[in-house]
Amino acid sequence: MEDEINFGYGYNPSNSIAIIWCLDDVKQVRPDLNDEQCLDVLRYADRKHDASMGITYDTLEFFADYLYKEEKVANG
């Protein structure tokens, strides 16, 4: 029997799919963010992404940069 997961929005595995992004996905593009910040990025992406384009690593990076300006470390 398939595990039941409640994704909300009327998700039904017999007639729907769900794509899951996690903290580690955000850390792939912004390893400087902590878990709480990564979750903020995922939640923001869920609310603000363009449904015709979906969520990609590029959009996660864009939203992360928007929410948390990347601090550039000066060399030398």
mmCIF file of the N, C-alpha and C atoms, coordinates in Angstrom:
data_MODEL
# 
_entry.id   MODEL 
# 
loop_
_atom_site.group_PDB 
_atom_site.id 
_atom_site.type_symbol 
_atom_site.label_atom_id 
_atom_site.label_alt_id 
_atom_site.label_comp_id 
_atom_site.label_asym_id 
_atom_site.label_entity_id 
_atom_site.label_seq_id 
_atom_site.pdbx_PDB_ins_code 
_atom_site.Cartn_x 
_atom_site.Cartn_y 
_atom_site.Cartn_z 
_atom_site.occupancy 
_atom_site.B_iso_or_equiv 
_atom_site.pdbx_formal_charge 
_atom_site.auth_seq_id 
_atom_site.auth_comp_id 
_atom_site.auth_asym_id 
_atom_site.auth_atom_id 
_atom_site.pdbx_PDB_model_num 
ATOM 1   N N  . MET A 1 1  ? 0.834  -1.178 0.000   1.00 0.00 ? 1  MET A N  1 
ATOM 2   C CA . MET A 1 1  ? 0.000  0.000  0.000   1.00 0.00 ? 1  MET A CA 1 
ATOM 3   C C  . MET A 1 1  ? 0.885  1.249  0.000   1.00 0.00 ? 1  MET A C  1 
ATOM 4   N N  . GLU A 1 2  ? 0.587  2.189  -0.838  1.00 0.00 ? 2  GLU A N  1 
ATOM 5   C CA . GLU A 1 2  ? 1.350  3.425  -0.955  1.00 0.00 ? 2  GLU A CA 1 
ATOM 6   C C  . GLU A 1 2  ? 1.130  4.304  0.267   1.00 0.00 ? 2  GLU A C  1 
ATOM 7   N N  . ASP A 1 3  ? 2.236  4.880  0.785   1.00 0.00 ? 3  ASP A N  1 
ATOM 8   C CA . ASP A 1 3  ? 2.121  5.785  1.932   1.00 0.00 ? 3  ASP A CA 1 
ATOM 9   C C  . ASP A 1 3  ? 1.302  7.008  1.543   1.00 0.00 ? 3  ASP A C  1 
ATOM 10  N N  . GLU A 1 4  ? 0.413  7.403  2.415   1.00 0.00 ? 4  GLU A N  1 
ATOM 11  C CA . GLU A 1 4  ? -0.393 8.598  2.198   1.00 0.00 ? 4  GLU A CA 1 
ATOM 12  C C  . GLU A 1 4  ? 0.350  9.809  2.741   1.00 0.00 ? 4  GLU A C  1 
ATOM 13  N N  . ILE A 1 5  ? 0.505  10.820 1.934   1.00 0.00 ? 5  ILE A N  1 
ATOM 14  C CA . ILE A 1 5  ? 1.126  12.073 2.342   1.00 0.00 ? 5  ILE A CA 1 
ATOM 15  C C  . ILE A 1 5  ? 0.134  13.177 2.058   1.00 0.00 ? 5  ILE A C  1 
ATOM 16  N N  . ASN A 1 6  ? -0.089 14.038 3.029   1.00 0.00 ? 6  ASN A N  1 
ATOM 17  C CA . ASN A 1 6  ? -1.018 15.150 2.856   1.00 0.00 ? 6  ASN A CA 1 
ATOM 18  C C  . ASN A 1 6  ? -0.241 16.383 2.428   1.00 0.00 ? 6  ASN A C  1 
ATOM 19  N N  . PHE A 1 7  ? -0.284 16.713 1.132   1.00 0.00 ? 7  PHE A N  1 
ATOM 20  C CA . PHE A 1 7  ? 0.381  17.900 0.623   1.00 0.00 ? 7  PHE A CA 1 
ATOM 21  C C  . PHE A 1 7  ? -0.559 19.103 0.598   1.00 0.00 ? 7  PHE A C  1 
ATOM 22  N N  . GLY A 1 8  ? -1.804 18.912 0.949   1.00 0.00 ? 8  GLY A N  1 
ATOM 23  C CA . GLY A 1 8  ? -2.767 20.007 0.869   1.00 0.00 ? 8  GLY A CA 1 
ATOM 24  C C  . GLY A 1 8  ? -3.205 20.229 -0.565  1.00 0.00 ? 8  GLY A C  1 
ATOM 25  N N  . TYR A 1 9  ? -3.911 21.296 -0.813  1.00 0.00 ? 9  TYR A N  1 
ATOM 26  C CA . TYR A 1 9  ? -4.377 21.667 -2.147  1.00 0.00 ? 9  TYR A CA 1 
ATOM 27  C C  . TYR A 1 9  ? -5.133 20.543 -2.843  1.00 0.00 ? 9  TYR A C  1 
ATOM 28  N N  . GLY A 1 10 ? -5.736 19.647 -2.089  1.00 0.00 ? 10 GLY A N  1 
ATOM 29  C CA . GLY A 1 10 ? -6.499 18.567 -2.692  1.00 0.00 ? 10 GLY A CA 1 
ATOM 30  C C  . GLY A 1 10 ? -5.643 17.503 -3.354  1.00 0.00 ? 10 GLY A C  1 
ATOM 31  N N  . TYR A 1 11 ? -4.393 17.346 -2.921  1.00 0.00 ? 11 TYR A N  1 
ATOM 32  C CA . TYR A 1 11 ? -3.513 16.339 -3.505  1.00 0.00 ? 11 TYR A CA 1 
ATOM 33  C C  . TYR A 1 11 ? -4.087 14.945 -3.317  1.00 0.00 ? 11 TYR A C  1 
ATOM 34  N N  . ASN A 1 12 ? -4.163 14.222 -4.404  1.00 0.00 ? 12 ASN A N  1 
ATOM 35  C CA . ASN A 1 12 ? -4.633 12.840 -4.398  1.00 0.00 ? 12 ASN A CA 1 
ATOM 36  C C  . ASN A 1 12 ? -3.690 12.064 -5.311  1.00 0.00 ? 12 ASN A C  1 
ATOM 37  N N  . PRO A 1 13 ? -2.909 11.112 -4.778  1.00 0.00 ? 13 PRO A N  1 
ATOM 38  C CA . PRO A 1 13 ? -1.928 10.407 -5.606  1.00 0.00 ? 13 PRO A CA 1 
ATOM 39  C C  . PRO A 1 13 ? -2.530 9.603  -6.756  1.00 0.00 ? 13 PRO A C  1 
ATOM 40  N N  . SER A 1 14 ? -3.842 9.394  -6.742  1.00 0.00 ? 14 SER A N  1 
ATOM 41  C CA . SER A 1 14 ? -4.459 8.661  -7.850  1.00 0.00 ? 14 SER A CA 1 
ATOM 42  C C  . SER A 1 14 ? -4.713 9.554  -9.064  1.00 0.00 ? 14 SER A C  1 
ATOM 43  N N  . ASN A 1 15 ? -4.636 10.902 -8.864  1.00 0.00 ? 15 ASN A N  1 
ATOM 44  C CA . ASN A 1 15 ? -4.874 11.790 -10.000 1.00 0.00 ? 15 ASN A CA 1 
ATOM 45  C C  . ASN A 1 15 ? -3.969 13.020 -10.003 1.00 0.00 ? 15 ASN A C  1 
ATOM 46  N N  . SER A 1 16 ? -2.906 12.994 -9.174  1.00 0.00 ? 16 SER A N  1 
ATOM 47  C CA . SER A 1 16 ? -2.027 14.157 -9.043  1.00 0.00 ? 16 SER A CA 1 
ATOM 48  C C  . SER A 1 16 ? -0.590 13.717 -8.830  1.00 0.00 ? 16 SER A C  1 
ATOM 49  N N  . ILE A 1 17 ? 0.329  14.660 -9.026  1.00 0.00 ? 17 ILE A N  1 
ATOM 50  C CA . ILE A 1 17 ? 1.720  14.449 -8.638  1.00 0.00 ? 17 ILE A CA 1 
ATOM 51  C C  . ILE A 1 17 ? 2.142  15.607 -7.743  1.00 0.00 ? 17 ILE A C  1 
ATOM 52  N N  . ALA A 1 18 ? 3.211  15.421 -7.006  1.00 0.00 ? 18 ALA A N  1 
ATOM 53  C CA . ALA A 1 18 ? 3.766  16.486 -6.179  1.00 0.00 ? 18 ALA A CA 1 
ATOM 54  C C  . ALA A 1 18 ? 5.278  16.455 -6.333  1.00 0.00 ? 18 ALA A C  1 
ATOM 55  N N  . ILE A 1 19 ? 5.856  17.603 -6.567  1.00 0.00 ? 19 ILE A N  1 
ATOM 56  C CA . ILE A 1 19 ? 7.297  17.744 -6.654  1.00 0.00 ? 19 ILE A CA 1 
ATOM 57  C C  . ILE A 1 19 ? 7.775  18.337 -5.337  1.00 0.00 ? 19 ILE A C  1 
ATOM 58  N N  . ILE A 1 20 ? 8.802  17.758 -4.752  1.00 0.00 ? 20 ILE A N  1 
ATOM 59  C CA . ILE A 1 20 ? 9.245  18.197 -3.437  1.00 0.00 ? 20 ILE A CA 1 
ATOM 60  C C  . ILE A 1 20 ? 10.644 18.800 -3.531  1.00 0.00 ? 20 ILE A C  1 
ATOM 61  N N  . TRP A 1 21 ? 10.787 19.988 -2.968  1.00 0.00 ? 21 TRP A N  1 
ATOM 62  C CA . TRP A 1 21 ? 12.078 20.649 -2.816  1.00 0.00 ? 21 TRP A CA 1 
ATOM 63  C C  . TRP A 1 21 ? 12.385 20.680 -1.329  1.00 0.00 ? 21 TRP A C  1 
ATOM 64  N N  . CYS A 1 22 ? 13.656 20.542 -0.961  1.00 0.00 ? 22 CYS A N  1 
ATOM 65  C CA . CYS A 1 22 ? 14.018 20.495 0.456   1.00 0.00 ? 22 CYS A CA 1 
ATOM 66  C C  . CYS A 1 22 ? 15.150 21.471 0.769   1.00 0.00 ? 22 CYS A C  1 
ATOM 67  N N  . LEU A 1 23 ? 15.490 21.556 2.040   1.00 0.00 ? 23 LEU A N  1 
ATOM 68  C CA . LEU A 1 23 ? 16.536 22.469 2.493   1.00 0.00 ? 23 LEU A CA 1 
ATOM 69  C C  . LEU A 1 23 ? 17.837 22.241 1.738   1.00 0.00 ? 23 LEU A C  1 
ATOM 70  N N  . ASP A 1 24 ? 18.185 20.988 1.515   1.00 0.00 ? 24 ASP A N  1 
ATOM 71  C CA . ASP A 1 24 ? 19.439 20.677 0.817   1.00 0.00 ? 24 ASP A CA 1 
ATOM 72  C C  . ASP A 1 24 ? 19.450 21.223 -0.605  1.00 0.00 ? 24 ASP A C  1 
ATOM 73  N N  . ASP A 1 25 ? 18.288 21.310 -1.239  1.00 0.00 ? 25 ASP A N  1 
ATOM 74  C CA . ASP A 1 25 ? 18.221 21.885 -2.587  1.00 0.00 ? 25 ASP A CA 1 
ATOM 75  C C  . ASP A 1 25 ? 18.593 23.367 -2.548  1.00 0.00 ? 25 ASP A C  1 
ATOM 76  N N  . VAL A 1 26 ? 18.111 24.077 -1.553  1.00 0.00 ? 26 VAL A N  1 
ATOM 77  C CA . VAL A 1 26 ? 18.461 25.493 -1.417  1.00 0.00 ? 26 VAL A CA 1 
ATOM 78  C C  . VAL A 1 26 ? 19.949 25.627 -1.100  1.00 0.00 ? 26 VAL A C  1 
ATOM 79  N N  . LYS A 1 27 ? 20.456 24.741 -0.260  1.00 0.00 ? 27 LYS A N  1 
ATOM 80  C CA . LYS A 1 27 ? 21.867 24.797 0.108   1.00 0.00 ? 27 LYS A CA 1 
ATOM 81  C C  . LYS A 1 27 ? 22.787 24.491 -1.077  1.00 0.00 ? 27 LYS A C  1 
ATOM 82  N N  . GLN A 1 28 ? 22.280 23.836 -2.104  1.00 0.00 ? 28 GLN A N  1 
ATOM 83  C CA . GLN A 1 28 ? 23.071 23.610 -3.311  1.00 0.00 ? 28 GLN A CA 1 
ATOM 84  C C  . GLN A 1 28 ? 23.422 24.928 -3.989  1.00 0.00 ? 28 GLN A C  1 
ATOM 85  N N  . VAL A 1 29 ? 22.507 25.886 -3.923  1.00 0.00 ? 29 VAL A N  1 
ATOM 86  C CA . VAL A 1 29 ? 22.739 27.177 -4.579  1.00 0.00 ? 29 VAL A CA 1 
ATOM 87  C C  . VAL A 1 29 ? 23.203 28.248 -3.600  1.00 0.00 ? 29 VAL A C  1 
ATOM 88  N N  . ARG A 1 30 ? 22.903 28.068 -2.306  1.00 0.00 ? 30 ARG A N  1 
ATOM 89  C CA . ARG A 1 30 ? 23.311 29.042 -1.281  1.00 0.00 ? 30 ARG A CA 1 
ATOM 90  C C  . ARG A 1 30 ? 23.750 28.310 -0.020  1.00 0.00 ? 30 ARG A C  1 
ATOM 91  N N  . PRO A 1 31 ? 24.958 27.720 -0.042  1.00 0.00 ? 31 PRO A N  1 
ATOM 92  C CA . PRO A 1 31 ? 25.426 26.963 1.129   1.00 0.00 ? 31 PRO A CA 1 
ATOM 93  C C  . PRO A 1 31 ? 25.642 27.811 2.372   1.00 0.00 ? 31 PRO A C  1 
ATOM 94  N N  . ASP A 1 32 ? 25.634 29.140 2.229   1.00 0.00 ? 32 ASP A N  1 
ATOM 95  C CA . ASP A 1 32 ? 25.829 30.036 3.366   1.00 0.00 ? 32 ASP A CA 1 
ATOM 96  C C  . ASP A 1 32 ? 24.579 30.204 4.226   1.00 0.00 ? 32 ASP A C  1 
ATOM 97  N N  . LEU A 1 33 ? 23.426 29.754 3.747   1.00 0.00 ? 33 LEU A N  1 
ATOM 98  C CA . LEU A 1 33 ? 22.178 29.933 4.497   1.00 0.00 ? 33 LEU A CA 1 
ATOM 99  C C  . LEU A 1 33 ? 21.994 28.826 5.522   1.00 0.00 ? 33 LEU A C  1 
ATOM 100 N N  . ASN A 1 34 ? 21.387 29.182 6.656   1.00 0.00 ? 34 ASN A N  1 
ATOM 101 C CA . ASN A 1 34 ? 21.077 28.172 7.666   1.00 0.00 ? 34 ASN A CA 1 
ATOM 102 C C  . ASN A 1 34 ? 19.726 27.517 7.329   1.00 0.00 ? 34 ASN A C  1 
ATOM 103 N N  . ASP A 1 35 ? 19.345 26.522 8.104   1.00 0.00 ? 35 ASP A N  1 
ATOM 104 C CA . ASP A 1 35 ? 18.112 25.780 7.829   1.00 0.00 ? 35 ASP A CA 1 
ATOM 105 C C  . ASP A 1 35 ? 16.878 26.677 7.832   1.00 0.00 ? 35 ASP A C  1 
ATOM 106 N N  . GLU A 1 36 ? 16.797 27.582 8.796   1.00 0.00 ? 36 GLU A N  1 
ATOM 107 C CA . GLU A 1 36 ? 15.630 28.463 8.878   1.00 0.00 ? 36 GLU A CA 1 
ATOM 108 C C  . GLU A 1 36 ? 15.540 29.370 7.646   1.00 0.00 ? 36 GLU A C  1 
ATOM 109 N N  . GLN A 1 37 ? 16.665 29.889 7.211   1.00 0.00 ? 37 GLN A N  1 
ATOM 110 C CA . GLN A 1 37 ? 16.690 30.736 6.021   1.00 0.00 ? 37 GLN A CA 1 
ATOM 111 C C  . GLN A 1 37 ? 16.316 29.933 4.773   1.00 0.00 ? 37 GLN A C  1 
ATOM 112 N N  . CYS A 1 38 ? 16.805 28.706 4.687   1.00 0.00 ? 38 CYS A N  1 
ATOM 113 C CA . CYS A 1 38 ? 16.454 27.848 3.545   1.00 0.00 ? 38 CYS A CA 1 
ATOM 114 C C  . CYS A 1 38 ? 14.957 27.579 3.512   1.00 0.00 ? 38 CYS A C  1 
ATOM 115 N N  . LEU A 1 39 ? 14.361 27.346 4.669   1.00 0.00 ? 39 LEU A N  1 
ATOM 116 C CA . LEU A 1 39 ? 12.920 27.127 4.728   1.00 0.00 ? 39 LEU A CA 1 
ATOM 117 C C  . LEU A 1 39 ? 12.169 28.386 4.316   1.00 0.00 ? 39 LEU A C  1 
ATOM 118 N N  . ASP A 1 40 ? 12.668 29.554 4.704   1.00 0.00 ? 40 ASP A N  1 
ATOM 119 C CA . ASP A 1 40 ? 12.070 30.813 4.251   1.00 0.00 ? 40 ASP A CA 1 
ATOM 120 C C  . ASP A 1 40 ? 12.089 30.895 2.722   1.00 0.00 ? 40 ASP A C  1 
ATOM 121 N N  . VAL A 1 41 ? 13.198 30.505 2.118   1.00 0.00 ? 41 VAL A N  1 
ATOM 122 C CA . VAL A 1 41 ? 13.324 30.534 0.652   1.00 0.00 ? 41 VAL A CA 1 
ATOM 123 C C  . VAL A 1 41 ? 12.315 29.578 0.018   1.00 0.00 ? 41 VAL A C  1 
ATOM 124 N N  . LEU A 1 42 ? 12.188 28.374 0.562   1.00 0.00 ? 42 LEU A N  1 
ATOM 125 C CA . LEU A 1 42 ? 11.229 27.409 0.008   1.00 0.00 ? 42 LEU A CA 1 
ATOM 126 C C  . LEU A 1 42 ? 9.799  27.918 0.129   1.00 0.00 ? 42 LEU A C  1 
ATOM 127 N N  . ARG A 1 43 ? 9.460  28.482 1.251   1.00 0.00 ? 43 ARG A N  1 
ATOM 128 C CA . ARG A 1 43 ? 8.101  29.002 1.442   1.00 0.00 ? 43 ARG A CA 1 
ATOM 129 C C  . ARG A 1 43 ? 7.823  30.185 0.519   1.00 0.00 ? 43 ARG A C  1 
ATOM 130 N N  . TYR A 1 44 ? 8.827  31.039 0.349   1.00 0.00 ? 44 TYR A N  1 
ATOM 131 C CA . TYR A 1 44 ? 8.678  32.187 -0.559  1.00 0.00 ? 44 TYR A CA 1 
ATOM 132 C C  . TYR A 1 44 ? 8.505  31.688 -1.993  1.00 0.00 ? 44 TYR A C  1 
ATOM 133 N N  . ALA A 1 45 ? 9.302  30.707 -2.375  1.00 0.00 ? 45 ALA A N  1 
ATOM 134 C CA . ALA A 1 45 ? 9.201  30.136 -3.728  1.00 0.00 ? 45 ALA A CA 1 
ATOM 135 C C  . ALA A 1 45 ? 7.820  29.522 -3.948  1.00 0.00 ? 45 ALA A C  1 
ATOM 136 N N  . ASP A 1 46 ? 7.288  28.874 -2.933  1.00 0.00 ? 46 ASP A N  1 
ATOM 137 C CA . ASP A 1 46 ? 5.961  28.274 -3.042  1.00 0.00 ? 46 ASP A CA 1 
ATOM 138 C C  . ASP A 1 46 ? 4.902  29.334 -3.307  1.00 0.00 ? 46 ASP A C  1 
ATOM 139 N N  . ARG A 1 47 ? 5.032  30.483 -2.666  1.00 0.00 ? 47 ARG A N  1 
ATOM 140 C CA . ARG A 1 47 ? 4.051  31.562 -2.821  1.00 0.00 ? 47 ARG A CA 1 
ATOM 141 C C  . ARG A 1 47 ? 4.249  32.384 -4.086  1.00 0.00 ? 47 ARG A C  1 
ATOM 142 N N  . LYS A 1 48 ? 5.491  32.580 -4.508  1.00 0.00 ? 48 LYS A N  1 
ATOM 143 C CA . LYS A 1 48 ? 5.777  33.583 -5.527  1.00 0.00 ? 48 LYS A CA 1 
ATOM 144 C C  . LYS A 1 48 ? 6.230  33.046 -6.887  1.00 0.00 ? 48 LYS A C  1 
ATOM 145 N N  . HIS A 1 49 ? 6.435  31.750 -7.033  1.00 0.00 ? 49 HIS A N  1 
ATOM 146 C CA . HIS A 1 49 ? 6.945  31.255 -8.312  1.00 0.00 ? 49 HIS A CA 1 
ATOM 147 C C  . HIS A 1 49 ? 5.915  31.424 -9.429  1.00 0.00 ? 49 HIS A C  1 
ATOM 148 N N  . ASP A 1 50 ? 6.411  31.517 -10.636 1.00 0.00 ? 50 ASP A N  1 
ATOM 149 C CA . ASP A 1 50 ? 5.567  31.608 -11.834 1.00 0.00 ? 50 ASP A CA 1 
ATOM 150 C C  . ASP A 1 50 ? 5.117  30.191 -12.187 1.00 0.00 ? 50 ASP A C  1 
ATOM 151 N N  . ALA A 1 51 ? 3.839  29.931 -12.066 1.00 0.00 ? 51 ALA A N  1 
ATOM 152 C CA . ALA A 1 51 ? 3.321  28.576 -12.285 1.00 0.00 ? 51 ALA A CA 1 
ATOM 153 C C  . ALA A 1 51 ? 3.569  28.057 -13.697 1.00 0.00 ? 51 ALA A C  1 
ATOM 154 N N  . SER A 1 52 ? 3.749  28.959 -14.653 1.00 0.00 ? 52 SER A N  1 
ATOM 155 C CA . SER A 1 52 ? 4.020  28.495 -16.028 1.00 0.00 ? 52 SER A CA 1 
ATOM 156 C C  . SER A 1 52 ? 5.471  28.060 -16.193 1.00 0.00 ? 52 SER A C  1 
ATOM 157 N N  . MET A 1 53 ? 6.333  28.431 -15.238 1.00 0.00 ? 53 MET A N  1 
ATOM 158 C CA . MET A 1 53 ? 7.741  28.049 -15.301 1.00 0.00 ? 53 MET A CA 1 
ATOM 159 C C  . MET A 1 53 ? 8.137  27.069 -14.204 1.00 0.00 ? 53 MET A C  1 
ATOM 160 N N  . GLY A 1 54 ? 7.400  27.051 -13.123 1.00 0.00 ? 54 GLY A N  1 
ATOM 161 C CA . GLY A 1 54 ? 7.704  26.151 -12.020 1.00 0.00 ? 54 GLY A CA 1 
ATOM 162 C C  . GLY A 1 54 ? 8.841  26.652 -11.148 1.00 0.00 ? 54 GLY A C  1 
ATOM 163 N N  . ILE A 1 55 ? 9.333  25.761 -10.321 1.00 0.00 ? 55 ILE A N  1 
ATOM 164 C CA . ILE A 1 55 ? 10.460 26.059 -9.444  1.00 0.00 ? 55 ILE A CA 1 
ATOM 165 C C  . ILE A 1 55 ? 11.660 25.286 -9.963  1.00 0.00 ? 55 ILE A C  1 
ATOM 166 N N  . THR A 1 56 ? 12.786 25.972 -10.077 1.00 0.00 ? 56 THR A N  1 
ATOM 167 C CA . THR A 1 56 ? 14.036 25.371 -10.544 1.00 0.00 ? 56 THR A CA 1 
ATOM 168 C C  . THR A 1 56 ? 15.153 25.804 -9.596  1.00 0.00 ? 56 THR A C  1 
ATOM 169 N N  . TYR A 1 57 ? 16.332 25.254 -9.804  1.00 0.00 ? 57 TYR A N  1 
ATOM 170 C CA . TYR A 1 57 ? 17.467 25.731 -9.013  1.00 0.00 ? 57 TYR A CA 1 
ATOM 171 C C  . TYR A 1 57 ? 17.711 27.217 -9.261  1.00 0.00 ? 57 TYR A C  1 
ATOM 172 N N  . ASP A 1 58 ? 17.466 27.664 -10.481 1.00 0.00 ? 58 ASP A N  1 
ATOM 173 C CA . ASP A 1 58 ? 17.632 29.090 -10.788 1.00 0.00 ? 58 ASP A CA 1 
ATOM 174 C C  . ASP A 1 58 ? 16.653 29.945 -9.994  1.00 0.00 ? 58 ASP A C  1 
ATOM 175 N N  . THR A 1 59 ? 15.393 29.508 -9.897  1.00 0.00 ? 59 THR A N  1 
ATOM 176 C CA . THR A 1 59 ? 14.431 30.303 -9.143  1.00 0.00 ? 59 THR A CA 1 
ATOM 177 C C  . THR A 1 59 ? 14.748 30.262 -7.649  1.00 0.00 ? 59 THR A C  1 
ATOM 178 N N  . LEU A 1 60 ? 15.200 29.114 -7.148  1.00 0.00 ? 60 LEU A N  1 
ATOM 179 C CA . LEU A 1 60 ? 15.589 29.050 -5.741  1.00 0.00 ? 60 LEU A CA 1 
ATOM 180 C C  . LEU A 1 60 ? 16.744 30.008 -5.462  1.00 0.00 ? 60 LEU A C  1 
ATOM 181 N N  . GLU A 1 61 ? 17.710 30.057 -6.361  1.00 0.00 ? 61 GLU A N  1 
ATOM 182 C CA . GLU A 1 61 ? 18.842 30.967 -6.189  1.00 0.00 ? 61 GLU A CA 1 
ATOM 183 C C  . GLU A 1 61 ? 18.374 32.428 -6.254  1.00 0.00 ? 61 GLU A C  1 
ATOM 184 N N  . PHE A 1 62 ? 17.496 32.731 -7.198  1.00 0.00 ? 62 PHE A N  1 
ATOM 185 C CA . PHE A 1 62 ? 16.969 34.090 -7.320  1.00 0.00 ? 62 PHE A CA 1 
ATOM 186 C C  . PHE A 1 62 ? 16.244 34.513 -6.044  1.00 0.00 ? 62 PHE A C  1 
ATOM 187 N N  . PHE A 1 63 ? 15.358 33.646 -5.551  1.00 0.00 ? 63 PHE A N  1 
ATOM 188 C CA . PHE A 1 63 ? 14.606 33.982 -4.341  1.00 0.00 ? 63 PHE A CA 1 
ATOM 189 C C  . PHE A 1 63 ? 15.528 34.075 -3.125  1.00 0.00 ? 63 PHE A C  1 
ATOM 190 N N  . ALA A 1 64 ? 16.510 33.199 -3.036  1.00 0.00 ? 64 ALA A N  1 
ATOM 191 C CA . ALA A 1 64 ? 17.460 33.251 -1.925  1.00 0.00 ? 64 ALA A CA 1 
ATOM 192 C C  . ALA A 1 64 ? 18.245 34.557 -1.953  1.00 0.00 ? 64 ALA A C  1 
ATOM 193 N N  . ASP A 1 65 ? 18.682 34.955 -3.146  1.00 0.00 ? 65 ASP A N  1 
ATOM 194 C CA . ASP A 1 65 ? 19.413 36.214 -3.272  1.00 0.00 ? 65 ASP A CA 1 
ATOM 195 C C  . ASP A 1 65 ? 18.514 37.408 -2.967  1.00 0.00 ? 65 ASP A C  1 
ATOM 196 N N  . TYR A 1 66 ? 17.253 37.313 -3.329  1.00 0.00 ? 66 TYR A N  1 
ATOM 197 C CA . TYR A 1 66 ? 16.304 38.390 -3.041  1.00 0.00 ? 66 TYR A CA 1 
ATOM 198 C C  . TYR A 1 66 ? 16.089 38.522 -1.531  1.00 0.00 ? 66 TYR A C  1 
ATOM 199 N N  . LEU A 1 67 ? 15.890 37.396 -0.869  1.00 0.00 ? 67 LEU A N  1 
ATOM 200 C CA . LEU A 1 67 ? 15.609 37.419 0.568   1.00 0.00 ? 67 LEU A CA 1 
ATOM 201 C C  . LEU A 1 67 ? 16.856 37.658 1.410   1.00 0.00 ? 67 LEU A C  1 
ATOM 202 N N  . TYR A 1 68 ? 17.978 37.090 0.974   1.00 0.00 ? 68 TYR A N  1 
ATOM 203 C CA . TYR A 1 68 ? 19.215 37.158 1.739   1.00 0.00 ? 68 TYR A CA 1 
ATOM 204 C C  . TYR A 1 68 ? 20.365 37.513 0.809   1.00 0.00 ? 68 TYR A C  1 
ATOM 205 N N  . LYS A 1 69 ? 20.651 38.794 0.759   1.00 0.00 ? 69 LYS A N  1 
ATOM 206 C CA . LYS A 1 69 ? 21.743 39.256 -0.096  1.00 0.00 ? 69 LYS A CA 1 
ATOM 207 C C  . LYS A 1 69 ? 22.996 38.474 0.263   1.00 0.00 ? 69 LYS A C  1 
ATOM 208 N N  . GLU A 1 70 ? 23.633 37.910 -0.759  1.00 0.00 ? 70 GLU A N  1 
ATOM 209 C CA . GLU A 1 70 ? 24.844 37.131 -0.534  1.00 0.00 ? 70 GLU A CA 1 
ATOM 210 C C  . GLU A 1 70 ? 25.989 38.068 -0.164  1.00 0.00 ? 70 GLU A C  1 
ATOM 211 N N  . GLU A 1 71 ? 26.623 37.773 0.942   1.00 0.00 ? 71 GLU A N  1 
ATOM 212 C CA . GLU A 1 71 ? 27.756 38.588 1.362   1.00 0.00 ? 71 GLU A CA 1 
ATOM 213 C C  . GLU A 1 71 ? 28.994 38.114 0.630   1.00 0.00 ? 71 GLU A C  1 
ATOM 214 N N  . LYS A 1 72 ? 29.624 39.029 -0.053  1.00 0.00 ? 72 LYS A N  1 
ATOM 215 C CA . LYS A 1 72 ? 30.839 38.711 -0.793  1.00 0.00 ? 72 LYS A CA 1 
ATOM 216 C C  . LYS A 1 72 ? 32.032 38.813 0.154   1.00 0.00 ? 72 LYS A C  1 
ATOM 217 N N  . VAL A 1 73 ? 32.826 37.784 0.174   1.00 0.00 ? 73 VAL A N  1 
ATOM 218 C CA . VAL A 1 73 ? 34.006 37.775 1.036   1.00 0.00 ? 73 VAL A CA 1 
ATOM 219 C C  . VAL A 1 73 ? 35.183 38.301 0.234   1.00 0.00 ? 73 VAL A C  1 
ATOM 220 N N  . ALA A 1 74 ? 35.815 39.340 0.743   1.00 0.00 ? 74 ALA A N  1 
ATOM 221 C CA . ALA A 1 74 ? 36.966 39.935 0.049   1.00 0.00 ? 74 ALA A CA 1 
ATOM 222 C C  . ALA A 1 74 ? 38.193 39.055 0.243   1.00 0.00 ? 74 ALA A C  1 
ATOM 223 N N  . ASN A 1 75 ? 38.888 38.796 -0.829  1.00 0.00 ? 75 ASN A N  1 
ATOM 224 C CA . ASN A 1 75 ? 40.129 38.026 -0.759  1.00 0.00 ? 75 ASN A CA 1 
ATOM 225 C C  . ASN A 1 75 ? 41.281 38.959 -0.448  1.00 0.00 ? 75 ASN A C  1 
ATOM 226 N N  . GLY A 1 76 ? 42.146 38.491 0.458   1.00 0.00 ? 76 GLY A N  1 
ATOM 227 C CA . GLY A 1 76 ? 43.370 39.229 0.705   1.00 0.00 ? 76 GLY A CA 1 
ATOM 228 C C  . GLY A 1 76 ? 43.240 40.074 1.869   1.00 0.00 ? 76 GLY A C  1 
# 
